Amino acid sequence: MEFSSLLVLLGGKPEFWASLLSTVTGKIISGPELLKAAERVINMERMINAKLGFDRKNNTLLKRLLTEPSPNSRGARTGC
């Protein structure tokens, strides 16, 4: 899982994750810079998927994730 997905899943303030990444890598990065980098990763993934023939109709979660109940109350699924 790339860092941009981790940001989305864990939420929180970008500044916190930027400081964490800066501590681990030694490269100073701000919250807005981290969000811009995550956006670039997502856009690159979309371009690669488009080149491979995938489009918006393929951009969905697995059916299992949309229908099975959550094992706990955190992130409870509604069945959409």
For each residue, the residues with C-beta under 8 A, 3 or more apart:
1: 5 6
2: 5 6 41
3: 6 7 17 21 38 41
4: 7 8 37 38 39 41 42
5: 1 2 8 9
6: 1 2 3 9 10 17
7: 3 4 10 11 12 14 17 34 35 38
8: 4 5 11
9: 5 6
10: 6 7 17
11: 7 8
12: 7 16 17
13: 16 17 31
14: 7 17 18 31 32 34 35
15: 18 19 30 31
16: 12 13 19 20
17: 3 6 7 10 12 13 14 20 21 31 34
18: 14 15 21 22 29 30 31 33 34
19: 15 16 22 23
20: 16 17 23 24
21: 3 17 18 24 25 27 29 34
22: 18 19 25 26 27 28 29
23: 19 20 26
24: 20 21
25: 21 22
26: 22 23
27: 21 22
28: 22
29: 18 21 22 33 34 37
30: 15 18 33 34
31: 13 14 15 17 18 34 35
32: 14 35 36
33: 18 29 30 36 37
34: 7 14 17 18 21 29 30 31 37 38
35: 7 14 31 32 38 39
36: 32 33 39 40
37: 4 29 33 34 40 41
38: 3 4 7 34 35 41 42
39: 4 35 36 42 43
40: 36 37 43 44
41: 2 3 4 37 38 44 45
42: 4 38 39 45 46
43: 39 40 46 47
44: 40 41 47 48
45: 41 42 48 49
46: 42 43 49 50
47: 43 44 50 51
48: 44 45 51 52
49: 45 46 52 54 58 59
50: 46 47 53 54 55
51: 47 48
52: 48 49
53: 50
54: 49 50 58 59
55: 50 58 59
56: 59
57: 60
58: 49 54 55
59: 49 54 55 56
60: 57 66
61: 65 66
62: 65 66
63: 66 67
64: 67 68
65: 61 62 68 77
66: 60 61 62 63 77 79 80
67: 63 64 77 79
68: 64 65 77
69: 76 77 79
70: 73 74 75 76 77
71:
72: 75 76
73: 70 76
74: 70
75: 70 72
76: 69 70 72 73
77: 65 66 67 68 69 70 80
78:
79: 66 67 69
80: 66 77
